[in-house]
Amino acid sequence: MKITELREMSDEQLQATANEAAVTLFRLRFQSQSERLNTPSEIMKNRRLIARVKTLQTEREKAAAAKS
């Protein structure tokens, strides 16, 4: 997902996306240790997605704190 797509999401959708990516990352890590992955780049993609979501959540928290 691109950052523009993530910015359009609500806070609840962002949290759901982060949770889903974390679960997928967990499964991919297990799979990489137990057997060969078909697409090893998926681990990095999920890590980056989680980082983007967390960054966006932090930006929104700081913006909300600045308004109050």
N, C-alpha and C positions, 0 to 999 in steps of 0.2 A: 504494500500500500504506500502511496505517496503521502507526503505530509499535508498536501492540500485536501486530500480525501479525509485524513484524520481530523483536520481542523473543522470540517463540516459536521463532525459527529458530536453528539451530546456527551456529557460526562459519563452517563450510564453506559452508552455504547463504547466509549473509550475503555472503561473498566472491563467490560465484557471482552473486548478485543485483546486487552492485555492478559486477562485470565486464560483465554483460549490459546494465545501464543505461548504462555508459560507451560500449559499442559502439553502442547505439541512439542515444545523444546524438551521437556522432561522425557517424553516418549522417544524422541529422536536420540537423546543422549543414551538411553538404555539400549536402543537399537544399534547405535554405533559401537557400543561395547560388546554386545552379544553377537552381532552379525554385521555384515557389510551393508552400508547404506547405499541406496541407489543414487541419491543426490546429496552428497556431503555439504553442499552449499546451503541446504535448508536450515542447518543449525545456525549459521551466520545470519541468514535472512530473518529468522525468528528472534535472535538476539537483538538485531537492529530495530525490528518492529517494536519490541518491548521498550527499548531505549527511546524511540521516538514518542511512544505513548506516554511514558513517564516524563519526558521533557515537556510535552504539551500540557500534561496535568500540572506540572510545577509552574509553567507559565501562567496558566489560568488561576492557580492559587495565588500567585504573586500579584496578578492583575486585580483579583478580588480583594486582596489585602490592601492594595494601594487605593482602591476606591473607598474603603471604609476608614 
